[in-house]
Structure formats: structure tokens, C-alpha cells
Amino acid sequence: MADVGARLAGVVEDVRSGADVAEEYGHDEALSTALVRPAYVVRPRTAEEVAAVLRVATEERVPVTARGCGTGLSGGAIPSANGIVVSFERMNAVLEIDTDNHVAVVQPGVTLRELDERTAAAGLVYPVYPGELSASLGGNVATNAGGMRAVKYGVTRHHVLGLEAVLPTGEVLRTGGKFVKSSTGYDLTQLIVGSEGTLALVTEATLKLRPRIRHNATVLAPFRDLAGVTAAVPEVVASGLAPLILEYIDGLTMGAITYTADLQLGVPDEVRDTAQAYLVVMLENREQDRLDADVEAAGQLLSDLGAIDVYVLPGGAARKLVEARERAFHTAKAAGADDVIDTVVPRAALPAFMAEVTTIAQANETFIVGCGHAGDGNVHLALFQKDPDKRATVLKALFAAAMTLGGAISGEHGLGRTKRRYFLDLEDPAKLALLHRIKHAFDPAGILNPGVLLDSTPDDGTLEDGTPDGSTPDGSTARDGGDHHEGQV
């Protein structure tokens, strides 16, 4: 390993090892993983430096983990004990805001907050909003991050037009460009998006921007039960109102996040005591009068669908509620949650899935609460179950139920290390075999993020990961991290 360190120092200025490796490089925000301190951290400034690092890693058979801001929830940024972390914190430039083509060109270390500030000045917006503005664009791309606005604008892959990416061999390739459609060969851009750093390391992204809409309003509708909320969601989507945000929050989670945020929503006690679930609908429009008409129509629709009452929140309260919802993970973590998941099902299947959640929770004596992006069927659940074996049983049952209903294990956080074993157990073997062949074509030495998404080692067994998979031995959380949010590596 001393030779590896010397070789890395010859290609990148900033190389850290041993006691110089800060604890933050050893974890992300997954609740059920242990901290793993890597052998080396490198902080490159250019794609050429990244390429040189990967050539060394491939030749020396050393595992590599890419890192953005470490805000992920699935263990995708947990490094290998004998490996290299490539941190993109110094590759953090907004290279271009192209107002003619409505695109931004950014390096992977750029945060959502930085990009939002730059696009706002041009009257544009990058509409993917996973909720944590300190998250990096590189992490968004790696996990195909989504968020609250996905019901209207889609997820990361709908806004990535092109990439610069480095293969493990050190080859630098470009995919896509400043155009919105192409029928020219395999779509390598979309193959790399969501691959969780297992195929290539992204060093630049070309992103589609949208006009920034000035006016918005938020409607809060309490329901007597969650079934009422989930049944209302398809009707709201079909109404033509095109909500910017369509979120469900169960009663317990609403109570917890509003208490934590010291937030008063103006809901009378008698309504709050009756409500078991809430629907949050945010609308936007270029014109205030049209927005007002949409808000009135939404209120009438929600009343017709069984809402106990309907409240149009003042701007400050609406903003604070959205912020509190975004920090629901922190609230669950502070309350002692043992795991969080982000299963997704077709939105029309939400009532059936949530009924299954109740059955599974009761059968396994597990407390489950949550909220989610109801408009696209993405369910965020916090599990309170200290027994790691029983918790694994619950997780597998939840994932299996989602897949049976036509859904998937993860809607936006990614599989990482925490959900990998369930994916390998429940997914179609033919599909897994194809994924292994794709992985081998990109990364024959198996150095990129071993233990994430697929098996830890290549077929020839030349690479040893040396990193625990999933939970700590007793299922506990081995460290306390910082800020988080969805879909970040």
C-alpha cells in the first residue's frame, strides 16, 4: 500500500492517508452502517487527475469510492477499508449557464444551493429538488435523485443531457450534449445516471434547465385516514392542476415535524385530533390570478374527495412546512429510528401498499411511520425495530410487497450497501446476470464501489473489498453523521 500512496502522490496534489483521513470520509447518512476509514483520500481538480487515479487503482487492484457531500441514505459512499475515496469537493465549478439552450454545465462537486443561486440570476431553475441543498450534483447523478418536485418535473435522469465520465481504465469519455434527443447508439448517459459510482466517475454534467416560475401557493388537506389520502392522489394528478408538490404525511410524522420546527399551521385542535394523514399540494403559475383560480379548484376537489377541511397556507408557513417535511429524516433519526426506506410503487397502488405496510408492521411488532412523494408513488418509511434479524424480515417483506405491486426497492436513495442484499435476493436472476455483464464491460477489474449494488468482487476474485456489508453486527448505528438527504453519494 505504500507503493500505492507514492503513486497517488505522483498524480494528485492532495492525497491523505492514515491519521490525516478525517472521519467524515468514512460514512454517509445511512442509519444501519458502520464507519469505515479508507486507506487514502484524494481530492482531484481535473478529469485528467481522476483518470490518473483510476489507472493506478486498476493496476494495483485497489477499490475506489466516489464521494460528493456524503448526504446519502443507503451506504453508497461507505468506502472500502483498504481503498481510495475520490472526493469531488475541489471540482465544484459552475462552468456555464447557457441561456440560449437552457442548460447548465457543472462539475460534480457543485451543490444544489450553488446551482440554484446561479440559475436564479438568469431567470432559470434546475427543478430537481431532493430537499438537501447542500447535496452535490455528482451525488444526484450517481443515484438518480428525485424529491418533491418529481411529480411535475421528473427526476435527475430527465434533466441530464450529457456527461463527462472517467472509466476505470483511465479513459475519459463524453456522452450526450446540449440537445434534448438522440437516436444515435446506446444511451450511455442514462446508463451511468443512477449507477451509484459502480461504472464510471462523473467529472462533468450538462443539465437541462427550466424557466423559473414566480408564483406558488400551498394547500393543506387533512384526512381521517391514510386510505383517504392515497385514494385522492390519482384524482388530483388527473385533474390537470399539475401540482409542483404532492406529498402525503401521516399524522404521527406531521405531529413530530411540526413540533420539532415549532410550526403552527392554523389547523384547529378538533381537526388535528381527527386527522390521521395529510395531503400537501403546492401549485405554481406564471400569473397570480391563474394561480388563485387553481387554488380554488384544488380546494373544492380535495373537499369532494373527503378532506376534513382545506387550508391555504400563508407563504411563510408553507415554506416552513416544506422545510420540515424535507427534514423528516432528521426527526426520525432523533426519535431513534433504526432504518429508513424509499420504496416506490405505481401511485394507483398506494392504497394497497400502505395496507400491506400495516399488516407487515403488526405481524412483526415493528413501528412504522412515514411520508412520501404521493404524486409519484414514492413512499418514505421510518422503521423502529431494534432486533436486526426481525428488521431484516420486515425490510424484505416491504420490498417484496412493493415489487409484487409493480414497484421497486428504491425510488431515489439508491441501493448502496444497505439494500443490496434484498435486491440480489428479490430481483430477476436474468436481469442480475445482465447487470453483472454490464458492470464487467465498464469495470473488468471490479475497482469501482465494490459491495454497492452488485457483488463485492469481480468474477476472478482478484479484488477484496474488506468492508462490512449492511448493518453493524448488532444492527446499531456506529456513528452520528451530519446533514443528509435523498439520493446523494
C-alpha positions in Angstrom: 0.0 0.0 0.0 3.0 2.3 0.5 3.6 2.0 -3.2 0.0 2.9 -3.9 0.4 6.1 -1.8 3.5 7.1 -3.6 1.9 6.6 -7.0 -1.2 8.6 -6.0 1.0 11.4 -4.7 2.6 11.5 -8.2 -0.6 12.2 -10.0 -2.7 14.2 -7.5 -1.5 17.1 -5.3 -3.9 16.5 -2.4 -3.5 12.9 -1.0 -4.4 12.0 2.5 -3.7 8.8 4.4 -3.6 7.4 8.0 -4.4 9.9 10.7 -4.9 12.6 8.0 -8.1 10.9 6.8 -11.0 12.7 8.5 -13.8 10.6 9.9 -16.3 12.3 7.5 -14.8 10.3 4.6 -15.8 7.0 6.2 -19.6 7.3 6.2 -22.7 8.8 4.7 -26.1 9.2 6.4 -27.3 5.6 6.3 -28.6 4.6 9.7 -27.6 1.0 9.7 -24.0 1.1 8.5 -20.6 1.3 10.4 -18.0 3.9 9.7 -15.1 2.6 7.6 -12.0 4.7 7.3 -10.4 4.3 3.8 -6.7 3.9 3.3 -6.5 7.1 1.1 -8.5 10.2 0.2 -7.6 12.1 -2.9 -9.1 15.4 -3.9 -8.5 16.0 -7.6 -9.2 19.2 -9.5 -9.4 17.9 -13.1 -10.8 14.9 -15.1 -7.2 14.1 -16.0 -6.2 13.7 -12.4 -9.3 11.5 -11.8 -8.2 9.4 -14.8 -4.7 9.0 -13.4 -6.0 7.9 -10.0 -8.2 5.3 -11.6 -5.3 3.9 -13.7 -3.3 3.5 -10.5 -6.3 1.8 -8.8 -6.9 -0.6 -11.6 -3.3 -1.6 -11.9 -2.9 -2.0 -8.2 -6.4 -3.6 -7.7 -7.4 -1.0 -5.1 -11.2 -0.3 -4.6 -12.4 3.2 -5.3 -15.4 5.1 -3.9 -16.5 8.4 -5.2 -17.8 11.0 -2.7 -19.8 14.2 -3.1 -21.2 15.7 0.1 -21.8 12.4 1.9 -25.6 13.0 2.3 -26.8 9.6 1.0 -29.1 7.3 3.0 -28.1 3.9 1.5 -24.4 3.4 2.3 -23.4 4.2 -1.2 -20.5 6.4 0.0 -19.2 3.9 2.5 -15.6 3.2 1.3 -13.6 0.1 1.4 -11.2 -0.3 4.3 -8.2 -0.7 2.1 -9.5 1.6 -0.6 -9.4 5.1 -2.1 -12.0 7.8 -1.7 -12.1 10.2 -4.6 -13.7 13.3 -3.1 -15.0 15.8 -5.6 -15.1 18.8 -3.2 -12.5 20.7 -5.2 -14.2 20.1 -8.5 -17.0 22.5 -7.7 -17.3 25.0 -10.5 -20.4 26.0 -12.4 -18.7 26.0 -15.8 -21.5 27.6 -17.8 -25.1 28.8 -17.7 -26.2 28.7 -21.3 -29.4 30.9 -21.5 -29.9 30.2 -25.2 -30.1 26.4 -24.8 -31.4 26.5 -21.2 -28.6 24.2 -19.9 -26.0 24.4 -17.1 -22.6 22.7 -17.3 -21.3 21.8 -13.8 -18.6 19.9 -12.1 -19.7 17.1 -9.7 -18.8 19.0 -6.5 -21.3 21.8 -7.2 -24.1 21.9 -4.6 -27.7 22.4 -5.4 -27.7 25.6 -3.5 -24.8 27.0 -5.6 -26.5 26.0 -8.8 -29.8 27.5 -7.7 -28.2 30.8 -7.0 -26.6 30.9 -10.4 -29.7 29.9 -12.3 -31.9 32.3 -10.4 -29.8 35.2 -11.7 -30.7 34.1 -15.2 -34.4 33.5 -14.5 -33.9 29.8 -14.8 -34.1 26.8 -12.4 -32.8 23.3 -12.1 -36.0 21.8 -10.9 -34.8 18.6 -9.3 -35.1 19.2 -5.6 -34.2 16.2 -3.4 -34.6 18.5 -0.4 -31.0 19.0 0.8 -29.5 22.0 -0.9 -26.0 21.1 0.4 -26.1 17.9 -1.7 -23.8 17.7 -4.7 -24.8 17.3 -8.4 -22.4 14.4 -8.7 -24.3 12.6 -5.9 -27.6 13.5 -7.6 -26.4 12.0 -10.9 -25.0 8.9 -9.2 -28.2 7.9 -7.5 -30.8 9.5 -9.9 -32.1 11.7 -7.1 -35.7 12.7 -7.1 -37.6 14.7 -4.5 -40.8 16.5 -4.0 -40.9 18.2 -7.4 -40.7 14.9 -9.3 -44.5 14.7 -9.8 -44.2 17.7 -12.2 -40.6 17.8 -13.4 -39.3 14.3 -13.1 -36.1 13.1 -11.5 -32.4 13.6 -12.2 -32.2 11.4 -15.3 -34.9 13.6 -17.0 -32.5 16.6 -16.7 -29.1 15.1 -17.5 -28.4 15.8 -21.2 -24.7 14.7 -21.2 -21.8 13.7 -19.1 -18.0 13.7 -19.0 -17.0 10.5 -17.2 -13.9 8.6 -16.5 -13.7 4.8 -16.9 -11.6 2.6 -14.5 -9.1 2.2 -17.3 -8.4 6.0 -17.2 -10.3 6.7 -20.5 -12.2 9.9 -20.4 -15.4 9.9 -22.5 -18.2 12.3 -23.3 -21.8 11.3 -23.7 -24.8 13.4 -24.9 -24.6 17.1 -25.2 -26.7 20.3 -25.3 -29.5 18.6 -27.1 -32.7 17.0 -25.8 -33.0 14.0 -28.0 -30.8 11.5 -29.8 -31.3 8.2 -31.6 -27.6 7.5 -32.0 -26.4 4.3 -30.5 -26.8 3.1 -26.9 -27.6 5.8 -24.4 -24.5 5.8 -22.2 -25.6 8.9 -20.4 -28.7 7.2 -18.9 -26.8 4.0 -18.2 -24.3 6.0 -16.0 -27.0 8.0 -14.3 -28.1 6.1 -11.2 -25.2 3.6 -11.4 -24.0 4.6 -7.9 -20.4 5.1 -8.9 -20.0 1.4 -10.0 -19.5 2.0 -13.7 -17.6 5.3 -14.1 -16.8 8.5 -12.2 -18.7 11.6 -13.5 -16.5 14.7 -13.8 -18.9 17.0 -15.6 -22.7 17.1 -16.2 -24.7 19.0 -18.7 -28.1 19.7 -17.2 -31.4 20.8 -18.6 -32.9 24.0 -17.0 -36.4 25.4 -16.9 -37.9 28.9 -16.8 -38.3 29.9 -13.1 -42.0 30.4 -12.2 -42.6 33.2 -9.7 -45.9 32.5 -8.1 -46.8 29.5 -5.9 -49.3 28.5 -3.2 -49.7 25.6 -0.9 -52.9 23.8 0.1 -53.0 21.5 3.2 -55.8 18.9 3.4 -56.2 16.7 6.5 -57.9 13.4 6.0 -59.4 11.0 8.5 -57.2 8.1 7.4 -54.3 7.4 5.1 -56.5 5.4 2.8 -58.4 8.6 2.0 -55.2 10.4 1.1 -53.9 7.7 -1.1 -57.2 7.3 -2.9 -57.3 11.1 -3.5 -53.8 11.2 -5.1 -54.7 9.8 -8.6 -57.7 12.2 -8.8 -55.5 15.2 -8.0 -53.0 14.2 -10.7 -55.8 13.6 -13.2 -57.4 17.0 -12.5 -55.0 18.8 -14.8 -53.8 21.1 -11.9 -50.2 19.9 -12.5 -49.1 20.2 -8.8 -45.5 21.1 -8.2 -45.6 19.1 -5.0 -48.0 16.4 -4.0 -46.9 14.9 -0.6 -48.6 12.7 1.9 -47.6 12.9 5.6 -49.1 10.6 8.2 -50.5 12.1 11.4 -47.6 11.0 13.7 -45.0 12.3 11.3 -46.9 15.6 10.9 -47.0 16.0 14.7 -43.3 15.2 15.0 -42.1 17.6 12.3 -44.3 20.5 13.2 -43.3 20.1 16.9 -39.6 20.0 16.0 -39.9 23.0 13.8 -42.2 24.9 16.2 -44.6 25.3 13.3 -48.2 26.5 13.6 -50.4 25.7 10.6 -53.7 27.1 11.8 -55.3 23.7 12.0 -57.9 23.6 14.8 -57.4 21.1 17.6 -60.6 19.2 16.8 -59.4 18.7 13.2 -55.9 17.8 14.2 -57.2 15.2 16.7 -59.3 13.6 14.0 -56.8 13.7 11.1 -54.7 10.6 10.6 -53.0 11.8 7.4 -52.4 15.0 5.4 -52.0 15.8 1.7 -49.8 18.8 0.8 -50.4 20.3 -2.6 -48.2 23.1 -3.9 -49.2 24.7 -7.2 -47.3 27.2 -9.3 -48.2 29.6 -12.2 -46.7 32.4 -14.1 -49.8 34.6 -13.3 -51.2 35.2 -9.9 -54.8 35.3 -11.0 -54.5 31.9 -12.7 -52.8 30.6 -9.6 -55.7 31.8 -7.4 -58.2 30.0 -9.7 -56.1 26.8 -9.5 -56.0 27.0 -5.7 -59.8 27.4 -5.5 -60.2 24.4 -7.8 -57.8 22.3 -5.8 -59.7 23.2 -2.6 -63.0 22.2 -4.0 -61.6 18.9 -5.4 -60.0 17.9 -2.1 -63.2 18.7 -0.2 -65.1 16.5 -2.7 -62.6 13.7 -2.2 -63.2 13.6 1.6 -60.8 16.0 3.2 -61.9 17.1 6.6 -61.1 20.7 5.7 -58.8 22.6 3.4 -56.3 25.3 4.3 -54.4 27.6 2.1 -51.1 28.2 4.0 -49.5 31.6 4.2 -46.2 31.8 2.4 -44.0 31.6 5.5 -45.9 28.7 7.0 -45.9 26.9 3.6 -42.2 27.3 3.3 -41.6 26.1 6.8 -43.8 23.1 6.3 -41.9 22.0 3.2 -38.6 22.5 5.0 -39.9 20.5 8.0 -41.0 17.7 5.6 -37.6 17.7 4.0 -36.0 17.2 7.4 -38.3 14.3 8.3 -35.3 12.0 8.2 -33.6 14.1 10.9 -36.8 14.0 13.0 -37.0 10.2 12.6 -33.3 9.8 13.5 -33.7 12.0 16.6 -36.6 9.8 17.6 -34.5 6.7 17.4 -35.5 5.2 14.0 -33.4 2.2 13.1 -33.8 2.4 9.3 -35.4 4.5 6.6 -36.5 3.3 3.1 -37.8 4.9 0.0 -39.8 2.2 -1.8 -41.8 3.2 -4.9 -45.0 1.8 -6.3 -47.4 2.9 -9.1 -49.3 5.7 -7.5 -52.6 3.9 -8.0 -51.2 1.1 -5.9 -50.5 3.3 -2.9 -53.7 2.2 -1.0 -52.8 -1.5 -1.4 -49.2 -1.0 -0.5 -49.9 1.0 2.6 -52.4 -1.7 3.7 -49.6 -4.2 3.3 -47.3 -1.9 5.4 -49.8 -2.1 8.3 -50.1 -5.8 8.0 -46.3 -6.4 7.9 -45.7 -4.0 10.8 -48.3 -5.7 13.0 -47.1 -9.2 12.2 -43.5 -8.3 13.2 -44.2 -6.0 16.1 -42.5 -3.1 14.3 -43.5 0.6 14.5 -43.5 2.2 11.0 -44.3 5.8 10.2 -43.7 8.0 7.2 -44.5 10.4 4.5 -43.7 10.4 0.8 -44.0 11.8 -2.7 -47.5 10.6 -3.2 -47.7 12.1 -6.7 -45.2 9.6 -8.0 -45.8 6.7 -5.6 -42.5 7.1 -3.7 -43.1 6.1 0.0 -40.6 7.1 2.7 -40.9 5.0 5.8 -39.0 5.1 9.1 -38.7 1.7 10.9 -38.4 1.4 14.7 -37.2 -2.2 15.3 -34.0 -2.8 17.3 -33.7 -6.5 16.5 -31.6 -6.7 13.4 -33.0 -10.1 12.3 -36.6 -9.0 12.7 -35.8 -5.7 11.0 -34.3 -7.6 8.0 -37.5 -9.7 7.8 -39.6 -6.5 7.8 -37.5 -4.9 5.1 -37.6 -7.9 2.8 -41.4 -8.2 3.2 -41.9 -4.5 2.4 -39.6 -4.6 -0.6 -41.3 -7.8 -1.9 -44.7 -6.2 -1.4 -43.7 -3.2 -3.5 -42.3 -5.3 -6.2 -45.4 -7.5 -6.3 -47.5 -4.4 -6.9 -45.2 -3.3 -9.8 -42.9 -1.2 -7.9 -39.2 -1.2 -6.9 -37.0 -1.3 -3.8 -35.7 2.2 -4.1 -37.3 5.2 -5.7 -34.4 7.7 -5.3 -32.0 6.9 -2.5 -30.3 4.1 -4.4 -29.5 0.6 -3.2 -26.0 1.3 -1.8 -24.8 -1.3 0.7 -27.9 -1.2 2.9 -30.4 -2.6 0.3 -28.1 -4.6 -1.9 -28.8 -8.0 -0.3 -32.6 -7.6 -0.8 -32.1 -6.5 -4.4 -29.9 -9.6 -5.1 -32.4 -11.8 -3.4 -35.6 -10.5 -4.9 -34.6 -9.4 -8.4 -35.0 -11.4 -11.6 -31.8 -13.6 -12.0 -31.6 -12.9 -15.7 -31.6 -9.2 -15.1 -28.9 -9.5 -12.4 -26.8 -11.6 -14.8 -27.1 -8.8 -17.4 -26.2 -6.2 -14.9 -23.1 -8.1 -14.0 -22.0 -8.3 -17.6 -22.5 -4.5 -18.0 -20.5 -3.9 -14.8 -17.7 -6.1 -16.2 -17.7 -4.3 -19.5 -17.1 -1.0 -17.8 -15.0 -2.2 -14.9 -13.3 -5.5 -15.5 -11.1 -5.2 -12.5 -14.0 -4.5 -10.2 -12.5 -1.5 -8.5 -15.5 0.9 -8.6 -17.6 0.8 -5.4 -17.4 -2.9 -4.7 -20.1 -4.1 -2.4 -22.5 -1.5 -3.7 -25.5 -2.6 -5.9 -23.9 -5.9 -7.0 -21.4 -8.4 -5.7 -18.3 -7.2 -3.8 -15.7 -8.7 -6.1 -15.2 -9.4 -9.8 -15.5 -13.0 -11.1 -11.8 -13.7 -10.9 -11.7 -12.8 -7.2 -8.7 -10.6 -7.5 -10.2 -7.7 -5.5 -11.0 -8.0 -1.9 -13.3 -5.3 -0.6 -12.7 -5.7 3.1 -15.7 -3.7 4.1 -18.7 -4.9 6.2 -21.9 -5.2 4.2 -25.1 -3.6 5.6 -25.6 -3.4 9.3 -23.2 -3.4 12.1 -23.0 -6.8 13.8 -25.7 -5.8 16.4 -27.7 -3.7 13.9 -26.9 -0.5 15.6 -25.7 2.8 14.2 -22.0 3.1 14.7 -21.6 6.8 14.3 -23.5 10.1 14.2 -23.2 11.9 10.9 -24.1 15.4 9.7 -26.6 16.7 7.2 -28.3 14.3 4.8 -30.7 13.9 2.1 -32.2 11.8 -0.7 -30.1 10.3 -3.4 -26.7 11.6 -2.5 -23.4 9.7 -2.7 
